[in-house]
Amino acid sequence: MVRCLVSCSEHVGHLNPTLPVVKALVDLGHEVHFLCLEMAQKKVEEVGAIFHNTVAVQTELYAGRDSGKLAVYSIMAELGLEMSFLNILKCMNVSLELELPGTMRFLQKLKPDVLVYDPLITSRAAPLAAEVLGIPCVGLLTLAGPGAMRCHGPALLGEMTLEEAGKEVKQFSPHTAATKRIYSKYNLALKKTHLLPDGYLDTCRNTVLVTTSEELQDPVTEPLAMAYERDGTRFVFVGPLLMPSVPGALDANPLIQQMREARKAGKRIVLVSMGTVITGGDKVAGWDADCNGRSITGRDLCRAVWSATFDACGEDFLVITALGLQADPLGDIEVPSGAVCAPSFRQVDLLRAGVDVFVTHGGQNSFTEALASGAPVLVCPGFGDQVVNAEKAVVLGVGLKVDRPSIATQDEAAKAAADYREDVRRSLREVLQNPAYQRAAEAQASKLKVCGGVPRAVDVTSGPKQYTFESLFSGISNEGKGRDFNPLGRSFCLVSRTFLTCWSPA
């Protein structure tokens, strides 16, 4: 039996892929503990893990601070900084210094055989504490490979480059002082800034599972590849991590029953979900965010997508739409009789049951779940890696994309939203009418199956093997600006750079 500790962000996009691995480990008889904020407790305990609240562990960090959110947000306010991704970067080591003492005590008491962790920048305490204590680690990266932050970071920074952000972080005295104290106390030689070179994550220093395939990963530059090679990092591409189908569960799902009845009646099925961030209350990328006045709000974006889908689908369709948790998500939109709207649904189950098109924001989990299910997509990205995945959908031939509209002033917002709605309607009709998208999606599903999924992830986690770096480094070529790993024949980061900087919510 292995005693495993999982440490992960509470955000759905990072939490959900860990849960199938946790369940599989528990089912095999391993003892699994899970460290996260309280909002994840119900999901964690449902898969059989022992939940530990981060607030109770990191007492130095959360003393006197809001326990319902990442404490770095409170630290930013204490230091007089506004909400932005740049300011989060400035405060990460200030937060880390307060996270480490409690995390070290917790690990020393629990004595896990292995730590499975989220390697993103807001979840660094557990892997760094484990490094100090000599505990074996396996990362679980829920972005599209080690090159993803090269695109995702600038998307969150707005007009600022990673290099410009790095310079500001290095000049922020609380960051510099905290970094020096961490080195003095723990002998952790942290870099002077974050995400350099080219989206580098300083917790990816061991075996890291990646929830996509090598073919679908984002480009990796030579400096980034060399940095990970020096760290001895081993990236293992396991594909999407999905919960297994439970016998009888689909029969008990009323939406599945409606889908089956619709099929019997000869109707086509369109599934719609814009994710949890843009439909939520996130100040940087959520419902009211408008990319610093450079685009329509998340609210207007979602409502345009929902309206366009209803416009495109007549009585011979069943449209199932996830609306999120806003009090009045639809506003004055009239829902046609052939549509079902719900705050959320079990997306993987509905995709497995079979849909004709999935209208999606293009988040990494949704994108790979669609491909794994062989579902054609219409991607309507909001920000970050969604823009890159939208471009991938077009290149792979699995669907189309409609980019978030650009505006100069908010006076242009109403017309931009109306034009965007029409573009979405027209593009959805194209995906529905062209069977080539379905064939391409089914081909991608076949490719993803060979990645191994949850069984391979469990194999690595419960008995880490020696994977080489060659699969990543051998893909470097001389094409384009720099030397990008470019498995699909073009650089998504370079192609999408304009969109990424435009649609930064920071």
CORWO-V400757 format. One record per backbone hydrogen bond with DSSP energy under -0.5 kcal/mol. NH is the residue of the N-H (numbers start at 1). CO is the residue of the C=O. E is the energy in kcal/mol with one decimal. If there is no record, write none. Layout:
NH,CO,E ; NH,CO,E
This chain:
4,2,-0.8 ; 4,31,-3.2 ; 5,114,-2.3 ; 6,33,-2.7 ; 7,116,-2.7 ; 8,35,-1.6 ; 14,11,-1.6 ; 15,11,-3.0 ; 16,12,-2.4 ; 18,14,-0.5 ; 18,15,-1.3 ; 19,15,-1.1 ; 19,16,-0.6 ; 20,16,-0.7 ; 21,17,-0.6 ; 22,18,-2.4 ; 23,19,-2.8 ; 24,20,-2.1 ; 25,21,-2.4 ; 26,22,-2.6 ; 27,23,-2.8 ; 28,24,-1.3 ; 29,26,-1.9 ; 30,25,-2.3 ; 31,2,-1.8 ; 32,30,-0.7 ; 33,4,-3.2 ; 33,31,-0.5 ; 34,50,-2.8 ; 35,6,-3.3 ; 36,34,-0.6 ; 36,52,-2.1 ; 40,37,-2.0 ; 41,38,-2.1 ; 44,40,-2.2 ; 45,41,-2.7 ; 46,42,-1.7 ; 47,43,-0.9 ; 47,44,-0.8 ; 48,45,-1.3 ; 49,44,-1.6 ; 50,32,-2.6 ; 51,49,-0.6 ; 52,34,-2.9 ; 54,36,-2.2 ; 56,53,-0.6 ; 57,53,-1.2 ; 58,54,-3.2 ; 59,57,-1.4 ; 61,98,-0.5 ; 62,58,-2.1 ; 63,59,-1.4 ; 65,62,-2.2 ; 69,66,-0.8 ; 73,70,-1.6 ; 74,70,-0.6 ; 75,71,-2.3 ; 76,72,-2.2 ; 77,73,-1.6 ; 78,74,-2.4 ; 79,75,-1.8 ; 80,77,-1.5 ; 81,76,-3.1 ; 84,82,-0.6 ; 85,156,-0.5 ; 88,84,-1.7 ; 89,85,-2.3 ; 90,86,-2.0 ; 91,87,-1.4 ; 92,88,-0.9 ; 92,89,-0.7 ; 95,91,-2.5 ; 96,92,-2.7 ; 97,93,-2.0 ; 98,94,-0.8 ; 98,95,-0.9 ; 99,95,-1.7 ; 100,96,-2.3 ; 101,97,-0.6 ; 102,98,-0.5 ; 103,99,-1.8 ; 104,100,-2.9 ; 105,101,-2.1 ; 106,102,-2.4 ; 107,103,-2.4 ; 108,104,-2.4 ; 109,105,-1.9 ; 110,106,-2.8 ; 111,107,-2.6 ; 113,3,-2.7 ; 114,3,-1.3 ; 115,136,-2.3 ; 116,5,-3.1 ; 117,115,-0.5 ; 117,138,-1.8 ; 118,7,-1.7 ; 119,117,-0.6 ; 123,120,-2.1 ; 128,124,-2.0 ; 129,125,-2.7 ; 130,126,-2.6 ; 131,127,-1.8 ; 132,128,-1.8 ; 133,129,-2.0 ; 134,130,-1.0 ; 134,131,-0.5 ; 135,130,-2.5 ; 138,115,-2.9 ; 139,207,-2.8 ; 140,117,-2.3 ; 141,209,-3.1 ; 142,140,-0.6 ; 145,143,-2.2 ; 148,145,-1.9 ; 150,147,-0.9 ; 151,147,-0.6 ; 151,148,-1.3 ; 152,148,-2.8 ; 153,149,-2.4 ; 155,151,-1.5 ; 156,152,-1.3 ; 156,153,-0.8 ; 157,153,-1.1 ; 158,154,-0.9 ; 160,157,-1.1 ; 165,161,-2.4 ; 166,162,-2.6 ; 167,163,-1.9 ; 168,164,-1.7 ; 169,165,-2.5 ; 170,166,-2.4 ; 171,167,-1.2 ; 172,169,-1.5 ; 173,171,-0.8 ; 175,172,-0.8 ; 176,172,-2.0 ; 177,173,-2.7 ; 178,174,-2.1 ; 179,175,-2.5 ; 180,176,-1.9 ; 181,177,-2.1 ; 182,178,-2.4 ; 183,179,-1.8 ; 184,180,-2.3 ; 185,181,-2.4 ; 186,182,-2.6 ; 187,183,-1.9 ; 188,182,-0.8 ; 189,187,-0.8 ; 190,188,-1.7 ; 195,200,-0.8 ; 199,195,-2.7 ; 200,197,-0.7 ; 202,200,-0.5 ; 204,201,-1.6 ; 205,203,-1.8 ; 207,137,-0.7 ; 208,234,-3.2 ; 209,139,-3.2 ; 210,236,-2.6 ; 211,141,-1.9 ; 212,210,-1.1 ; 217,213,-0.7 ; 217,214,-0.8 ; 218,144,-3.2 ; 225,221,-2.6 ; 226,222,-2.8 ; 227,223,-1.9 ; 228,224,-2.1 ; 229,225,-2.1 ; 230,226,-2.4 ; 231,227,-1.4 ; 232,228,-0.7 ; 232,229,-1.0 ; 233,228,-2.4 ; 234,206,-2.4 ; 236,208,-2.8 ; 236,234,-0.5 ; 237,235,-0.6 ; 238,210,-2.0 ; 238,236,-0.9 ; 239,210,-1.0 ; 239,212,-1.7 ; 242,240,-0.7 ; 247,245,-0.6 ; 249,246,-2.1 ; 250,246,-0.7 ; 252,248,-1.2 ; 253,249,-0.5 ; 253,250,-1.1 ; 254,252,-0.7 ; 257,253,-1.9 ; 258,254,-2.0 ; 259,255,-2.2 ; 260,256,-2.4 ; 261,257,-2.3 ; 262,258,-2.3 ; 263,259,-2.2 ; 264,260,-2.1 ; 265,261,-1.6 ; 266,263,-1.8 ; 267,262,-2.9 ; 268,316,-2.2 ; 270,318,-2.4 ; 271,357,-2.3 ; 272,320,-2.7 ; 273,359,-2.5 ; 274,322,-0.5 ; 280,277,-1.4 ; 282,277,-0.5 ; 286,282,-2.0 ; 287,280,-2.8 ; 289,286,-0.9 ; 294,290,-0.7 ; 294,291,-1.3 ; 295,290,-1.7 ; 298,286,-0.7 ; 298,289,-1.2 ; 299,287,-2.7 ; 301,297,-2.4 ; 302,298,-2.6 ; 303,299,-2.5 ; 304,300,-1.9 ; 305,301,-2.0 ; 306,302,-2.9 ; 307,303,-2.5 ; 308,304,-2.4 ; 309,305,-2.2 ; 310,306,-2.1 ; 311,307,-2.5 ; 312,308,-2.2 ; 313,309,-1.4 ; 314,312,-0.6 ; 317,314,-1.2 ; 318,268,-2.8 ; 319,317,-0.5 ; 319,338,-2.2 ; 320,270,-2.5 ; 320,318,-0.5 ; 321,319,-0.5 ; 321,340,-2.9 ; 322,272,-2.6 ; 323,321,-0.5 ; 323,342,-2.7 ; 324,343,-2.0 ; 329,326,-0.7 ; 333,330,-1.9 ; 335,333,-0.6 ; 336,334,-0.5 ; 339,336,-1.5 ; 340,319,-3.3 ; 342,321,-2.4 ; 347,345,-1.7 ; 350,346,-1.9 ; 351,347,-2.5 ; 352,348,-2.6 ; 353,349,-1.8 ; 354,350,-0.8 ; 354,351,-0.8 ; 356,269,-2.7 ; 357,269,-1.2 ; 358,376,-2.5 ; 359,271,-3.3 ; 359,357,-0.6 ; 360,358,-0.7 ; 360,378,-2.3 ; 361,273,-1.0 ; 367,363,-3.0 ; 368,364,-2.3 ; 369,365,-2.6 ; 370,366,-2.2 ; 371,367,-2.1 ; 372,368,-2.8 ; 373,369,-1.3 ; 374,371,-1.2 ; 375,370,-2.6 ; 376,374,-0.5 ; 377,398,-2.0 ; 378,358,-2.0 ; 379,400,-2.7 ; 380,360,-3.1 ; 380,378,-0.5 ; 386,383,-1.6 ; 387,384,-1.6 ; 388,384,-0.8 ; 389,385,-2.5 ; 390,386,-1.9 ; 391,387,-1.7 ; 392,388,-2.1 ; 393,389,-2.3 ; 394,390,-1.4 ; 395,391,-2.3 ; 396,392,-3.1 ; 397,393,-0.8 ; 398,393,-1.5 ; 399,393,-1.1 ; 400,377,-1.4 ; 402,379,-2.3 ; 407,294,-1.9 ; 412,409,-1.7 ; 413,410,-1.3 ; 416,412,-2.4 ; 417,413,-2.6 ; 418,414,-2.0 ; 419,415,-2.8 ; 420,416,-2.4 ; 421,417,-2.3 ; 422,418,-1.8 ; 423,419,-2.2 ; 424,420,-2.5 ; 425,421,-2.3 ; 426,422,-2.5 ; 427,423,-2.4 ; 428,424,-2.5 ; 429,425,-1.9 ; 430,426,-1.6 ; 431,427,-2.2 ; 432,428,-2.4 ; 433,429,-1.7 ; 434,430,-1.3 ; 435,433,-0.7 ; 437,434,-1.3 ; 438,434,-0.5 ; 439,435,-2.0 ; 440,436,-2.3 ; 441,437,-2.2 ; 442,438,-2.3 ; 443,439,-1.8 ; 444,440,-1.8 ; 445,441,-1.9 ; 446,442,-1.7 ; 447,443,-1.5 ; 448,444,-2.3 ; 449,445,-1.4 ; 450,446,-0.6 ; 450,447,-0.8 ; 451,448,-1.5 ; 452,449,-0.9 ; 453,238,-2.3 ; 455,452,-0.6 ; 456,452,-1.0 ; 457,453,-2.1 ; 458,454,-2.9 ; 459,455,-2.1 ; 460,456,-2.2 ; 461,457,-2.4 ; 462,458,-2.9 ; 463,459,-1.1 ; 467,465,-1.1 ; 472,469,-1.1 ; 473,469,-2.3 ; 474,470,-2.9 ; 475,472,-1.2 ; 476,473,-1.5 ; 477,484,-0.9 ; 484,479,-0.9 ; 484,482,-0.5 ; 485,220,-1.4 ; 486,475,-0.8 ; 486,484,-0.7 ; 489,486,-1.8 ; 492,490,-0.9 ; 495,491,-2.8 ; 496,492,-2.6 ; 497,493,-0.6 ; 497,494,-0.7 ; 500,496,-3.0 ; 501,497,-2.5 ; 502,498,-2.0 ; 503,499,-2.8 ; 504,501,-0.8
